[in-house]
Amino acid sequence: MDSEGELLLRLRSGDEQAFVGLVARYHEPMLQLAASFVPSRAVAEEVVQDTWLAVLRGLDGFEGRSSLKTWVFRILVNRARSCPPASARSCCCATSRG
């Protein structure tokens, strides 16, 4: 397994296998955490997918003040918290994409 610095360099250079490894490592724990914030597994999956997109878009802005894992999970929590109440049809993540 790469050190975090090596992994970050690979991710920033567009190394698809590095991203696949990151997803393999964190996807299930992210799904479990997201499910604790949102009304359904389907919405949790949407939050996780939106988080992965935000991670890809934000890699160049990652400053390293926390671990990569902490940064990814903080994005996830912020996305999950921005979802509407349980009565809503779907996560608001779809409206927050820019």
ZAFIVO-667540 format. One line per field, with one value per atom (N, C-alpha, C, CB): x, y negated, z negated; residue number from 0; atom name; residue in one letter. Coordinates in steps of 0.001 Angstrom, whole numbers, plus 524288, in hexadecimal, padded with zeros to 5 digits. Glycine has a CB too. Layout:
c1 (X/...)
c2 (Y/...)
c3 (Z/...)
i (NUM/...)
at (CA/...)
aa (A/...)
# end
This chain:
c1 (80355/80000/80376/7FC3C/80214/80514/804AA/80336/808B2/8082B/8042A/80D97/80235/7FE3F/8005F/7FC30/80534/80790/80803/80CE4/809AF/80A14/804B3/80CBF/800E8/7FB98/7F97E/7F804/7FA6E/7F892/7FB13/7F9BB/8001F/802B8/80066/80892/7FF6F/7FD1F/7F7A6/7FCF5/7F48B/7EF3C/7EF56/7EC51/7F2BC/7F310/7F4FF/7F69D/7F7EF/7F9DA/7F5E5/7FEFE/7F168/7ED4E/7EDBB/7ED50/7F0AB/7F163/7EC42/7F5DF/7E9C4/7E4AC/7E4FD/7E284/7E937/7E9C9/7EA37/7EE94/7EC91/7ECE0/7E766/7F05B/7E42C/7DED0/7DBAE/7DC28/7DC5E/7D9AD/7DB21/7DB0B/7E018/7E1DB/7DF7D/7E7B9/7DF19/7DCC0/7D703/7DD52/7D43E/7CEBB/7CE2F/7CC45/7D176/7D135/7D21A/7D537/7D58A/7D6E1/7D288/7DBF0/7D014/7CC97/7C6D2/7CE55/7C567/7BFF2/7BC12/7BF52/7BD02/7B946/7B8EA/7BAD2/7BD4A/7BCCA/7BA0B/7C22C/7BAE1/7B82B/7B251/7BA4D/7B0DE/7AB5A/7A8C3/7AAB9/7AB6E/7A950/7A8A8/7ACE2/7AC8B/7AC2F/7A7D2/7B175/7A792/7A37B/79E15/7A415/79D78/79861/7969B/7989E/79A43/798C5/7969A/79D76/7971A/79541/79064/7997D/78F6C/78B4C/78719/78D9F/78292/77E16/77E3C/77969/78198/78184/786E4/77D73/78789/78C78/78D3E/78C91/78912/78981/78B98/7842D/789B2/78B9A/79143/7881F/79290/797F6/79B99/79865/799F0/79D17/79DD8/79A91/799BE/79A22/79E00/794C3/79DC3/7A15F/7A700/7A009/7A7E3/7AD2F/7AF16/7AD57/7ABCF/7AD5B/7AEA1/7A905/7AB68/7AC57/7B176/7A7C4/7B295/7B777/7BC21/7B793/7BBDF/7C042/7C12D/7BF3A/7BCFD/7BD9D/7C035/7B847/7BE99/7C0E7/7C6A9/7BDE4/7C7FC/7CD75/7D0AF/7CDF6/7CED2/7D1AC/7D25A/7CED1/7CE34/7CE6C/7D1F0/7C8F4/7D246/7D50E/7DA94/7D218/7DC83/7E1BB/7E601/7E319/7E5D5/7E9E7/7E9AD/7E971/7E51F/7E487/7E596/7DF2D/7E660/7E77C/7ECC3/7E76E/7ECBA/7F172/7F496/7F001/7F27B/7F55E/7F56C/7FAC5/7F1E3/7F1A5/7EF32/7EE92/7ECC8/7EAB7/7EC48/7E48E/7EB18/7EC34/7E860/7EBD2/7E9D6/7E667/7E13A/7E911/7E183/7DCC9/7D93B/7DE37/7DB72/7D851/7D5C2/7DBB4/7D8A5/7D693/7D201/7DAE3/7D2A7/7CE86/7C9A7/7D070/7CA66/7C5E6/7C356/7C788/7C640/7C3F1/7C083/7C844/7C24F/7BF0B/7B9FF/7C200/7BA76/7B5E1/7B203/7B78C/7B3E0/7B067/7ADC6/7B378/7B0B8/7AE60/7AA2A/7B292/7AB22/7A739/7A266/7A98B/7A346/79EE8/79B9D/7A0F0/79E23/79B42/7981E/79F00/7998C/796BD/791E7/79A59/790F9/78C54/7877A/78CD4/7830F/77E2D/77C2A/77A02/77825/775DC/773F3/77156/772C8/7713A/76C80/77012/7694A/7649F/765D9/760D9/76A9B/76C07/76CDF/770FD/76C40/76C99/77229/76A74/775E6/77B4D/77EF6/77C57/783D8/787CB/78865/78D10/78999/78A56/78F99/789CE/792AD/797D2/7976C/79A77/7935D/792AF/7924D/78DC6/7903D/78FAE/79488/78B0C/79827/79CCC/7A155/79E67/7A0A5/7A4EC/7A59C/7A3E2/7AA80/7AB74/7AE8C/7ADDB)
c2 (804AC/80000/7FB25/7FFF9/7F766/7F290/7EF6A/7EF4D/7EC4D/7E876/7E474/7E5D0/7E16B/7DD95/7D9A0/7DAC3/7D807/7D44F/7D67F/7D2B6/7DB6D/7DDF1/7DE8D/7E349/7E018/7E0B9/7DB92/7E2D9/7D76E/7D24A/7D0A5/7CE35/7D18D/7D052/7D36E/7D166/7D85E/7DBA9/7D9CD/7E163/7D877/7D692/7D181/7D5BC/7CDF7/7C8ED/7C96D/7C54B/7CD82/7CE4A/7D12E/7D14B/7D28C/7D519/7DB01/7D307/7DD47/7E2F3/7E594/7E47A/7E80C/7EA7E/7EED8/7ECB0/7F1D7/7F61B/7F40A/7F969/7EF88/7ED26/7EBD0/7E831/7E9BF/7E86F/7ED5F/7E545/7F161/7F65C/7F880/7FA61/7F81B/7F9E8/7F6C3/7F9A9/7F1AD/7EE49/7EFA9/7E87E/7F06E/7F1EE/7F736/7F227/7FAED/8001A/7FFC3/803C4/7FC50/7FBCF/7F92A/7F8BB/7F525/7F1D7/7F20B/7EC6B/7F45E/7F40B/7F642/7F6E7/7FAE8/7FD4D/7FA4D/802F5/7F8BE/7F591/7F05B/7F48D/7EE22/7E948/7EA32/7E6FF/7EE81/7EFCF/7F083/7F4CB/7F314/7F3DA/7EEA8/7F77D/7EB3F/7E627/7E2E1/7E338/7E2BC/7DFAF/7E190/7E005/7E6B3/7E8EB/7E71E/7EEDD/7E581/7E39F/7DE0A/7E3DB/7DB6C/7D60B/7D582/7D2BF/7D93E/7D898/7DCCA/7D8CE/7DC05/7DF6A/7E4D5/7DCC7/7E5BE/7EADB/7EC39/7EAF5/7F12A/7F2F9/7F090/7F8FF/7EFF7/7EDA5/7E810/7EDB3/7E519/7DFC0/7DFE0/7DCAE/7E38A/7E411/7E531/7E875/7E888/7E9B6/7E4E3/7EE13/7E1C9/7DCF5/7D92C/7DA65/7D8CB/7D563/7D730/7D553/7DC42/7DE52/7DD37/7E444/7DE11/7DCF7/7D72D/7DE9D/7D3D8/7CE40/7CCD7/7CB35/7CF82/7CE94/7D006/7D1AE/7D483/7D612/7D204/7DB7E/7CFF2/7CBDC/7C702/7CA68/7C594/7C108/7C1F9/7BFC1/7C6BD/7C80B/7C758/7CDBC/7C97F/7C8F9/7C340/7CBED/7C042/7BAB9/7B791/7B866/7B941/7B628/7B7DE/7B629/7BBE9/7BDF1/7B9CE/7C250/7B68D/7B295/7AE93/7AFD4/7ADF3/7AA41/7AC94/7A80D/7B1B2/7B438/7B251/7BA4A/7AFF3/7AD7B/7B0FD/7A8A0/7B567/7B8F7/7B77A/7B95A/7B406/7B296/7B6DE/7AD8B/7BA9F/7BF50/7C3E2/7BF0C/7C889/7CD11/7CD11/7D248/7CFC3/7D049/7D2C8/7D392/7D6B5/7D954/7D57B/7DDE7/7D266/7CE91/7CAB7/7CBA3/7C8EC/7C53D/7C79F/7C385/7CC75/7CF26/7CFC4/7D491/7D181/7D25C/7CD40/7D56C/7C90A/7C3F2/7C224/7BFD3/7C2EF/7C1B0/7C4D2/7C2DB/7C9D0/7CD38/7CB32/7D2C9/7CA00/7C82A/7C30E/7C76A/7BF88/7BA98/7BB84/7B6F6/7BF0F/7C053/7C2CC/7C407/7C67D/7C937/7C573/7CDB4/7C1E1/7BE1D/7BA45/7BB24/7B99C/7B5E5/7B853/7B3D3/7BD53/7BFDD/7BE07/7C5D5/7BDE7/7BC2F/7C041/7BB1B/7BEE5/7C291/7C799/7BFF8/7CB72/7D09F/7D074/7D426/7CC8A/7CC3F/7CACC/7C856/7C8FA/7C766/7CC2E/7C3F9/7CB70/7CFBB/7D1AF/7CE05/7CE2F/7CFB4/7CBC4/7D017/7CCF4/7C98E/7C485/7CC6C/7C06E/7BB76/7BB34/7B6F3/7BF3F/7BF43/7BDF1/7C48E/7BFB9/7BEDB/7B905/7C1B6/7B603/7B068/7AD6D/7AE4B/7AFDB/7AD14/7ADA6/7AEF9/7B0B1/7B165/7AC7A/7B61C/7AB02/7A62B/7A6D9/7A263)
c3 (80000/80000/80000/7FB2D/80319/8037C/7FE7A/8081D/7FD77/7F94A/7FB23/7F7E6/7F77E/7F8FF/7FCE6/7F430/7FC39/7FFD7/80557/7FDE6/805B7/80AD3/80D4E/80A55/80A17/80C0B/80E1A/807C1/80B3F/80CE3/81210/808A6/812A4/81794/81C18/81729/81B24/81F38/8209A/81D75/81CA0/81D99/820BC/81868/81F27/821D5/8276F/81ED9/82883/82DDB/8313A/82DC8/82EED/831F0/83228/8374F/82E90/82E6E/82CD3/82A9B/830A2/82FBA/82B9F/834D9/82BAD/827E7/82255/82939/821A9/81C79/81A8A/81C94/81E0C/81C94/81B68/820EF/81E95/81DAB/81852/821FB/816E8/811CA/80D5E/81175/80E1A/80A24/80960/80BB0/80DAB/80D5C/80A9F/812E2/80C0A/80997/803BE/80C09/80226/7FC9D/7F978/7FC07/7FBA7/7F884/7F9EE/7F8EC/7FE46/80001/7FC05/80521/7FA1B/7F675/7F14D/7F55F/7EEE1/7EA1E/7EB20/7E7C8/7EFC0/7F111/7F186/7F62B/7F3E1/7F47C/7EF27/7F7C9/7EBAA/7E665/7E38C/7E33A/7E402/7E16E/7E3E1/7E1C8/7E8FD/7EB9A/7EA01/7F18D/7E977/7E805/7E2A2/7E828/7DF59/7DA27/7DA4D/7D67E/7DEBD/7DF48/7E2A6/7E186/7E60B/7E9F8/7E958/7EF87/7EBD6/7EADD/7ED58/7ECAC/7F129/7F3B5/7F5DB/7F81C/7F6F8/7F949/7FEAB/7F9AE/8019A/806D0/8067E/80996/802CA/8021D/8003F/7FE30/7FCC6/7FAF0/7FF89/7F6CB/80310/807A9/80B0F/80AD7/80B89/80E85/80C00/80F03/806DB/80400/804D6/7FE19/8048F/8054A/80AD6/8042A/80EB7/81418/814D0/817E4/81291/812E5/8102D/81079/80BE6/80914/80C71/803F5/80F15/81272/816BA/814E8/818EE/81CE8/81A96/81F49/815E6/8134A/8120C/80E41/8109B/80F8C/81487/80D75/818CD/81DC0/81F4B/8221E/81EAF/82025/81C82/82023/8179C/813BC/81284/80EED/81515/813D2/8140E/8177F/817FF/81878/8140F/81DB1/811B6/80D6B/8080D/80D81/807D1/802D2/800D5/8035C/7FC37/7FA1F/7F683/7F741/7F50B/7F1B0/7EBF4/7F38E/7EA60/7E4D2/7E185/7E422/7E424/7E198/7E506/7E0CD/7E340/7E68E/7EB1E/7E360/7EF32/7F3BA/7F216/7F811/7EEC5/7ECE2/7EA0A/7E93F/7E694/7E3AF/7E766/7DFB1/7EB49/7EF19/7F222/7F2DF/7F3EE/7F6E0/7F37F/7F8CD/7EEA7/7EB42/7E99A/7E678/7E938/7E7F7/7EC81/7E6C8/7F140/7F5D2/7F58C/7FB07/7F45D/7F3F7/7EFEC/7F294/7EB50/7E724/7E8C0/7E1FA/7EB12/7ECD1/7F0E5/7EF07/7F48D/7F885/7F602/7FCA9/7F281/7F001/7ECBB/7EC91/7EA0B/7E6CE/7EA0B/7E354/7EEF1/7F245/7F4C4/7F681/7F3C1/7F5DF/7F2FA/7F587/7F5B2/7F342/7EF5F/7F775/7EC6A/7E8A3/7EB3E/7E5C0/7E810/7E9F3/7ED8E/7E561/7ED1F/7F061/7F608/7EE1D/7F6FE/7FC50/7FFC0/7FC43/804CA/8088D/80938/80DC9/80973/80A82/807FD/81079/80829/805D5/808FE/80578/80652/80907/80BBB/8053C/80B52/80DC6/8138B/80D10/81604/81BA0/81CCF/81DA1/8192F/81A1C/81894/81728/815B2/813FA/817C0/80EAF/81BD8/81F9D/822CD/8233D/82394/82667/82AE6/82340)
i (0/0/0/0/1/1/1/1/2/2/2/2/3/3/3/3/4/4/4/4/5/5/5/5/6/6/6/6/7/7/7/7/8/8/8/8/9/9/9/9/10/10/10/10/11/11/11/11/12/12/12/12/13/13/13/13/14/14/14/14/15/15/15/15/16/16/16/16/17/17/17/17/18/18/18/18/19/19/19/19/20/20/20/20/21/21/21/21/22/22/22/22/23/23/23/23/24/24/24/24/25/25/25/25/26/26/26/26/27/27/27/27/28/28/28/28/29/29/29/29/30/30/30/30/31/31/31/31/32/32/32/32/33/33/33/33/34/34/34/34/35/35/35/35/36/36/36/36/37/37/37/37/38/38/38/38/39/39/39/39/40/40/40/40/41/41/41/41/42/42/42/42/43/43/43/43/44/44/44/44/45/45/45/45/46/46/46/46/47/47/47/47/48/48/48/48/49/49/49/49/50/50/50/50/51/51/51/51/52/52/52/52/53/53/53/53/54/54/54/54/55/55/55/55/56/56/56/56/57/57/57/57/58/58/58/58/59/59/59/59/60/60/60/60/61/61/61/61/62/62/62/62/63/63/63/63/64/64/64/64/65/65/65/65/66/66/66/66/67/67/67/67/68/68/68/68/69/69/69/69/70/70/70/70/71/71/71/71/72/72/72/72/73/73/73/73/74/74/74/74/75/75/75/75/76/76/76/76/77/77/77/77/78/78/78/78/79/79/79/79/80/80/80/80/81/81/81/81/82/82/82/82/83/83/83/83/84/84/84/84/85/85/85/85/86/86/86/86/87/87/87/87/88/88/88/88/89/89/89/89/90/90/90/90/91/91/91/91/92/92/92/92/93/93/93/93/94/94/94/94/95/95/95/95/96/96/96/96/97/97/97/97)
at (N/CA/C/CB/N/CA/C/CB/N/CA/C/CB/N/CA/C/CB/N/CA/C/CB/N/CA/C/CB/N/CA/C/CB/N/CA/C/CB/N/CA/C/CB/N/CA/C/CB/N/CA/C/CB/N/CA/C/CB/N/CA/C/CB/N/CA/C/CB/N/CA/C/CB/N/CA/C/CB/N/CA/C/CB/N/CA/C/CB/N/CA/C/CB/N/CA/C/CB/N/CA/C/CB/N/CA/C/CB/N/CA/C/CB/N/CA/C/CB/N/CA/C/CB/N/CA/C/CB/N/CA/C/CB/N/CA/C/CB/N/CA/C/CB/N/CA/C/CB/N/CA/C/CB/N/CA/C/CB/N/CA/C/CB/N/CA/C/CB/N/CA/C/CB/N/CA/C/CB/N/CA/C/CB/N/CA/C/CB/N/CA/C/CB/N/CA/C/CB/N/CA/C/CB/N/CA/C/CB/N/CA/C/CB/N/CA/C/CB/N/CA/C/CB/N/CA/C/CB/N/CA/C/CB/N/CA/C/CB/N/CA/C/CB/N/CA/C/CB/N/CA/C/CB/N/CA/C/CB/N/CA/C/CB/N/CA/C/CB/N/CA/C/CB/N/CA/C/CB/N/CA/C/CB/N/CA/C/CB/N/CA/C/CB/N/CA/C/CB/N/CA/C/CB/N/CA/C/CB/N/CA/C/CB/N/CA/C/CB/N/CA/C/CB/N/CA/C/CB/N/CA/C/CB/N/CA/C/CB/N/CA/C/CB/N/CA/C/CB/N/CA/C/CB/N/CA/C/CB/N/CA/C/CB/N/CA/C/CB/N/CA/C/CB/N/CA/C/CB/N/CA/C/CB/N/CA/C/CB/N/CA/C/CB/N/CA/C/CB/N/CA/C/CB/N/CA/C/CB/N/CA/C/CB/N/CA/C/CB/N/CA/C/CB/N/CA/C/CB/N/CA/C/CB/N/CA/C/CB/N/CA/C/CB/N/CA/C/CB/N/CA/C/CB/N/CA/C/CB/N/CA/C/CB/N/CA/C/CB/N/CA/C/CB/N/CA/C/CB/N/CA/C/CB/N/CA/C/CB)
aa (M/M/M/M/D/D/D/D/S/S/S/S/E/E/E/E/G/G/G/G/E/E/E/E/L/L/L/L/L/L/L/L/L/L/L/L/R/R/R/R/L/L/L/L/R/R/R/R/S/S/S/S/G/G/G/G/D/D/D/D/E/E/E/E/Q/Q/Q/Q/A/A/A/A/F/F/F/F/V/V/V/V/G/G/G/G/L/L/L/L/V/V/V/V/A/A/A/A/R/R/R/R/Y/Y/Y/Y/H/H/H/H/E/E/E/E/P/P/P/P/M/M/M/M/L/L/L/L/Q/Q/Q/Q/L/L/L/L/A/A/A/A/A/A/A/A/S/S/S/S/F/F/F/F/V/V/V/V/P/P/P/P/S/S/S/S/R/R/R/R/A/A/A/A/V/V/V/V/A/A/A/A/E/E/E/E/E/E/E/E/V/V/V/V/V/V/V/V/Q/Q/Q/Q/D/D/D/D/T/T/T/T/W/W/W/W/L/L/L/L/A/A/A/A/V/V/V/V/L/L/L/L/R/R/R/R/G/G/G/G/L/L/L/L/D/D/D/D/G/G/G/G/F/F/F/F/E/E/E/E/G/G/G/G/R/R/R/R/S/S/S/S/S/S/S/S/L/L/L/L/K/K/K/K/T/T/T/T/W/W/W/W/V/V/V/V/F/F/F/F/R/R/R/R/I/I/I/I/L/L/L/L/V/V/V/V/N/N/N/N/R/R/R/R/A/A/A/A/R/R/R/R/S/S/S/S/C/C/C/C/P/P/P/P/P/P/P/P/A/A/A/A/S/S/S/S/A/A/A/A/R/R/R/R/S/S/S/S/C/C/C/C/C/C/C/C/C/C/C/C/A/A/A/A/T/T/T/T/S/S/S/S/R/R/R/R/G/G/G/G)
# end
